Amino acid sequence: MIFGEMQVAEAQGAILAHSVKTGGASFKKGRVLSAADVAALAAAGIERIVAVRLEAGDVPEDQAAAELATALGGSGLRVAEPFTGRANLFAETDGVLVYDAARLDAINLIDEALTFAAVSPYETVTARQMIGTVKIIPFAAPRAALDAAVALAREGGPLLTIRPFQPRTVGLVATRLAGTKESVLDKTHAVLSARLAAMGSRIGKEVRCAHDDAEVAKAVAGLLAEGFSPVLVFGASAITDRRDVIPAGIVAAGGEIVHFGMPVDPGNLMLLARKGDTPVIGLPGCARSPALNGFDRVLSRLLAGIEVTRSDIMRMGSGGLLKEIATRPQPRDGSRPSKSDVAKPAAPRIAALVLAAGKSSRMGPTNKLTAEVDGVAMVARAVEAAFKSGASPVIVVTGHQDNQVRDALKSRDVQFVHNPDYADGLSTSLRAGARALPADIDAAVICLGDMPDVTAAHIGRLVAAFDPDEGRTICVPTFAGKRGNPVLWGASFFAELQTLKGDTGAKHLIGEHADAVCEVPMPDDASLRDIDTPEELARRRGD
């Protein structure tokens, strides 16, 4: 890869290394300079720029990021489209992330151009949560290094998998001492129920008994006989030894002690036992609280079908100090963490608006939106691309021949919004659609129903580019320097979309908010091609 200053006149096809602003335009770093860009820079009096030219053996940053992320991601994971050399991985289900940290380190040690970061192994994750990110540091990665990293990521199967939670019906034993209040046991039951429900399981039966090894043995044996798994035991007094009441009762019920104690605080006094394949756990007192503790680290693995061994517990000391850290849900000093402390990065919630209200006057008597392309109504192709991109909800704005459009989409789970003012221009459909957007989404991609070749991958690239923290809140597709559709709008612009006027759509908003605009290069010209005439439809059909 060649990096350095070069003459603007010789820069066509080069990658801009640093953003350049001229009087009327902004060229952002990473842009592949076209002939028009070179002319605009020269006209602005700029003679030299810092840029990059790729050489043989260089893999462009987005391609490299996508290759490595795809190799890393196994079951339960989704790889987002790459942008600026970054490809994020997201959980598709609730569960536990499993990977070999040593193999991850080995990948990062291959070459400084290649980096991968992930949340900790065996961390509990939720659907849509970002669990990892590949970032290519320069504008390209060496092919040899990338191939080595991909091979290592695939060695023995993809590095990362999510083990989904498996619904379990749990047995609970709670012991009493003289003076134990039933309200305390009731609260303990409620906290445990909430903890289990978050992982898809529930308490099937609770037995309350005296804090006595014989009583504990009877209760545990009964729950095991009824098939509950795992069996959890809350003692009225903390376990202090392997021969204490709770472990003695479990052993008397036929169980064996796997391990007592753990290098996690809070949670040190947890006991792990087993009867056959059924785990039996003596819970630490801190598990009466909803705050994170060592029991959570064991419970999440068990509910995801991951065996927990004595060695596993003894290796939990790295990161095992949970007391009074900023992200702990309930710090011991009574203060509350800020929302930013506890929030986990997640995939943005993206809705889709499909505009399908126009009269198609240039098509003559045919409604182009219901005309078939490759055997599928044109508007249905637009809707399908939106669904496959992961957008939800998908809202279709109808107007002209409303019933025909609805009929073409009758098998799709879309929301319809009718625009009675469709004849007054595109802005009326944008207003109607924007007003129907739910309040809890982060952005909406506005698709045109007459662009049958826009795919989920095109939309995915726009979503990958969207980043409010980086100021990228209007994402516009480009090909050969020309802007097209669909356009992704951040939620901060919804109010303006709801007040649009005229037949120019939202183009003027893009101009007014130029600093928020991110141009997203596309691999083909699908974002520039709509169908307006019978001739264009015939060409697309190959007639």
N, C-alpha and C positions, 0 to 999 in steps of 0.2 A: 504494500500500500504506500503510495506516494503522498506525503503530507507537506504542505508549505505554501508560500506565497506564489501566485501565478498571475499572469496578465489576464484581465477580464476578457479581452478579445480571444483568448485561447481557452476559455473556461467552460465552453459548452460540453455537457455531459459530466462535469466534475461535481463533487458533493461539497456544498458550502459548509465549512468547518465552524464558522461563527456567524451569527445573525447580522444582517446588514439592513439598516433603515435608510431610505431615501426620502425625498420630500413627500411623495405620494404613495409609496409602497414599502412593504416590509418583507424581506427575504429571510426566512428563519433557517437556523442551522439544520443540516441534514437534507436540505432541498437539493435535488438533482437539477442543475441549471440547464434550462432549455435555451434555444436560440433567442426566443423572445425575452427571457430573463437577462441574457447577456446584453441584448440591445438596450433594455431598460436601465441596466447598471451603467452601461457606457454613456447613455443619454444623461444620466444623473451626474456624470463627471467622475465616476469611480473607475480607476485604472487598474488597481490591483486588489486581490482578495486572498484570503487564506482558504484553501480548499483541498480536497482529497481526490485522488484518482486510484481506482482499484487496479490491481495487477493479477496476473495469472496465479491461481491458488488462493485468492481472497474470496470469502463468502460474504455477501452483503449482510449487514447487521440484522435486518428483519428475518431474512431467510435462515441465518445461523441460529437466531433465538428460537424460531419455530421448530427447527430440526431438533435442537437439544431439548426443548420443553416437551415435544411430542414423545421423545425417547424416554424422558423421565416419568411421564404421567401414566399410571396404571389404572386399575379399576376404581371407580368412584370419583374420578377426577376429570375435569374439563380444562382443556388448554385454550386460552383466549387467543384471538388473532394478535400478531406482533405489531408493535409500533415503537419507533425510535430505538430499535434494538432490544426491546423488552417484550417478553411473553409471560403472562401471569398464569398460574394454575389455580383453579377453584374447586372446592369440594362440591360434589353433586348430591351428597347425602350426609346426614348426621352420622358420626362414627368416630373412630380413632385412626389417626394418621400413623402409618407404619413405614419405617425406612431404616436403612443401615447408615448411621451417621459417618462411619469410617469410609463408606463408598462415596458419600456426598463430599467429604473432605478430599478424597482422591480426585474427584472431578474438578474441584476448584484448584487443585495443585497442578493441573495439566498445563495451563497457559493463562497469563494475566488477562487475556482478552475475554475469557469465558468465566462468568460468575453465576452461581446459583445459591439462593437463600431460601430457607424453609422454616416454618415454625418447628418447635422441638418435636422429636420423635415421640410417639405415643400420646400426643396432645389430643384432647377432645376437640373436634371440629364440628361445625354446623354447615348445612347446605348453603351454598353461595359464598362461604368464607374463602378469602384468598389464603392459600396455604403455602405458596411458594412463588418465586419470580426468577426468571432467567434474564440476565442483563449482559449484553455484549458491550464491552467498554469502548473500544474504538468503533469506527464506522464499518469495519469488516473483521472477520475472524479468519485465521489461517485454516485452510481446509484440513490439513493433517491433524491439527489440534482438535478441531471440531469432530472429525471422524473418531478420534480416540475417546473423546468425551461421550459421544453418542454410544459407542461400543460399550463403554463402562456403565453407562446409564441403563443399558439393556441387559447387561450380564446377569444371567439367571432370572430374567424377567425385569420389567420396569422397576426403577428404584422406589418409586412412591406408590403406595396403595392406601385406600381407606377401607378399613374393616367396619361395615355398617353395624349399628346396634341391632341386636336380635331381641325381640320382645320376650321378656321373662316374667314369670309369676313367682314372686319372692316370698319366702317364709320369714317371719319376724318373731323373735323371742325377746321380751322385755322383762327384766327381773325387778323385784321390789325388796326394799328394806323397810323396817319399821319407820313410819313417818314419810315414806315416799308418796308424793301427791299424784293422784291420777291425772291431774292437769299437766304435770311434767311429762308423763308418758304419752298423753294425747298430743302434746306439742311435738315430742320426738317423732311420733307416728306421722304427723303432718309434714314435718321437715323432710323425713325420709321419703314420703310419698312424692313430694315435689321433686326431690333429687332423682328418684327413679323415673318419674314421668318425663323428665327432660331427656331421658335416654330410652324412652319407649317401653318401659317396664312398669310393673305395679306390685303392690303388696297384696298377695292372695289371702293370707291368713296371719293373724297375730295371736301369740300365746303369751299371757302375762303370768308370771309365777314368782315364787319366793327366790331370793338370791341364795340358792343352795345347789350344790353340784348334782344331787339326785334329781331335784326338780328341773334343773336345766337339761339334764340328760333325757328325762322323759319328754320335755317339750321339743328338743331338737330331734329326737328319734321319731316323734309323731309327725313332725313337718317333713322329715326325710321320707318317711313311709308314704306320705301323701303326694310326693313327687315335686315339692317346691324346690326351686334352685335359682340362685343360691339361698342359703339360710343365713340370716343375719342375727346376731345376738347383742343386744344392748344390756350391759350390766349396770346395776344400780351403783356399783363400786368399780373403780378402774381396775383393770388387770395389772398385777404387779409381778407375776411370775408364771412360768409355764404350768405350775401346779396349783394355780389359783382356781377359784370356783368355776369361772367360765370355761377355761381349757379343760379342767377336770371333768366337767359335765359333758363337753364335746367328746372327749376320749371315752367316757362311759357309754356314750351313744354309738360307739363304733368308729368314731373319727380318729384321724391322726393329725398331729400338729405339724404343719409345714414350716412355719416361721413365726417367731414372736418378736415384735418390735420392728421399727423401720426408721431409716435416716431421713425422715421428713417431719418437719415441725411447722404447724401442729399436725399430730397424727402418730407420734412416736409409739404409743402403746397399742397399736393394732395387732391383732392375732389372725393369722391365716391358717386354716385347717381344711381338711378334706375328708369326705366319706365317699369312697369310690371316685366317680367323676363329678360329684357335687361339692362346690366350695362352701365352706362354713366359716364365717368371719366374726370374730369378736371385735366389736367396734370400739374405737377410742372415744372418750367423752366429747371431744371436739366435733364429732359427727352429729351431735344434737343441734349444732348450728348450721345454717345454710352456707357459711363461709367455706372457701376452698380449704381442703386439708388432705392429708395423705390417703385417707380412705377413698377419696374421689379418684385418685390415680390407680388404685387397684380395681375399684368397682367399674370404672369405664372400660378397662380392658376385659374384665370378665363378661360384661354385657355385650361386648363386641365379639365374643367367642375367642378371645386370646388367652391362652393359658398363662397363669402367673406363677412363677417358680420362686423358690427361696433366693436364688441368685438375682432374679429380677428385682425383688424388693430391696436387696442389699445394694443394688446399683442405682437406687433412686436418690442418692444423696446430692448428685449434681443438680443444682436448681431446687433442692429440697427444702430450703429455708423459705417458708411462706409467710412468716410473721412480718407484719407491719411493712409490707412492700406497697408501692404506690398503686399497683393494679389489683391488690386484694380487695374483694367486694366489700368487706367490713373490717377495716383496720382496727387494731385493738385500742388505739387512742380515741376512738369514737368519731373521727373525722370521716368525711365521705370523699372518695376520689372524684375527680372531674369526669365528665362524659368521655373526654378524649383519652383519659387514662385506661378506661375499661373497654372502649370500643375496639372491635377486631376488624381489620380491613376486609371488606366484602365486595363482591361484584356489584356494580351499580344497578339499581332497579330501573330498567329501561322499558318504556311503553312504545307502541308503534301506532301512528296515525296513517291510515291508508286513505288517500283522497280519491274518491270515486263518484263525484257528484256532477262532473261537467257534461255538457250537451254533445260533445264530439261532433260539432257542426261540420268540420272539414272532412269527416268520414261519410257524409251523406246520411242515408237512412239507417246505417248500421251503428249500433252502440259498440264502439271499439272495446270497451271494458269487458263486454261479455263475448267478444269474438275470441275464438280459440287459437292458441299458439301451441304447437306440439301437443294438441289434444286437450289442452286445459285453458279455461277462460283466462284472459289476460289479467283481470283483477284477482283471480284466484292464485295466479302465480306470484303476484305481489304479496298477497296475504300469506302464502306458504313460506316465502322467503323470510317474512317478518317472524312467523312462528319458529322456524328453524334457527333463527338467530338467537332465540331465547327471550325475545321481547314479550312482555305481558303487562297489561292486557294489549290485545290488538283491536283497535277501534277503527271501524270503517265508516267514513262520512259519505252518505248517499245523497242524491238529489234527483237528477234527471233519470227517468225510468228506474225509480227506486226498487220496484218489485223485481225487475229483471236482475239487478245487481244482487239483491238479497237471495234470489233463487240460485244464482251462480255460486253463492257462498253458503248454501244451506247446510252443507256437511262440515263447515268450519265453525269452531267455537269462538266466534268473534262478537264484539259488541257493536251495535249499529247506532249511529247518530244521523238523523235526517236533517239536511240543510234546505229549508224551503226557499232560501234566497240564493240558490246556486247560480241563477242566471245573472246575478250582479257581480260575479267574479270570484276568482280563486280565494281572495281574502275572506270571503264569507264562510268558505269551507274550513279554512284554517281557524277562524274564530270559533266555529261550532265544535270542531275537534278539540281545540285547546281547552275549551270550557268543560269538556267531558273527561279530561285527564284526571286520574286520582291524585290525591294530595300527597301520597307517600312515595312517589317515584322521584328519581333523580334527574331523568332526562327523557326525551321522546324523540324518536326518529320519524321524520315526516316523509312518507313514501308516496310516490305517484302511482296510481293504478294502471297507467299506460306504459310502464317500463318493465317489460316481461323478462329482461335478462339480468336484472339486479338480483343477486343471490344473497343467501345468509352470510356468505363470506364477505361480501362487500359491506353489509351492515355491521358485521363483526369487527371489521377494521375501524369503522367509525366509533364503535363502542370502546375498542381498545385505546383509541386516541383520546377519548373523553377523560378529563382529569381537572376538576375544579380547582384543586390545590395548585396546579401548574398554570391555571388560567385558560385551559382549553375547554371552553364550554359551548362553542359552536363549531361543530366538526363537519367540514365540507369535503366531499370527494373530488379529486382532480385526476385528469388524464391528459398527458401532453400539455400541461399548463392550463387547461380549461377546467372550470368548475362545473359540477353537475349536481345530480340528486341521487339518493335522498340526502337530507341534511339532518344532523342530530342537534337538538337544542337542549341546553341545560334548563332545569326547572326555574332558574332565576329569570328566564325570558318568557315564561308562560303568560304572565300578566300582559306583556306587550303583544303576544300573539293573539290574545283574546280581544284586542282592540284594533286589529288591522282594518284597513279600508282599501277599496279599489281592487284592481285586477292584477296587481304586480306581485302578489304574494308577500313574502317576507324579505325580499332582496335588499330593500333599503335598511332593514335592521342589521343585516350582515355588514353593510357599509358603515352604519353608525357604531357598531361594536367591533371594529376591526381588531382591537387588541385581544378580543376573546376568540377570534377565529383561528382555527387550526385546519390547514389544508392537508388532506389525507390522500396521498398518491394511491391510485388503484392499478391493478395489473392489466386492466383492459378498459375499453370505452363504454361498457354497459351503463355507466352512470351518466353518460351523455346522450344515450339513445332512447327517446320516447317514440311512440307511434301515433301520428296525427292524421295520416291520410291512407286511403285504400292502397296506394302504391307502396307506401312504407310497410304496411301490413303484408302485402304480397311478397315483398322482398324478404321480410323476416320469415315468412312461411316457406320461402324457397320456390314460390310459384313462378 
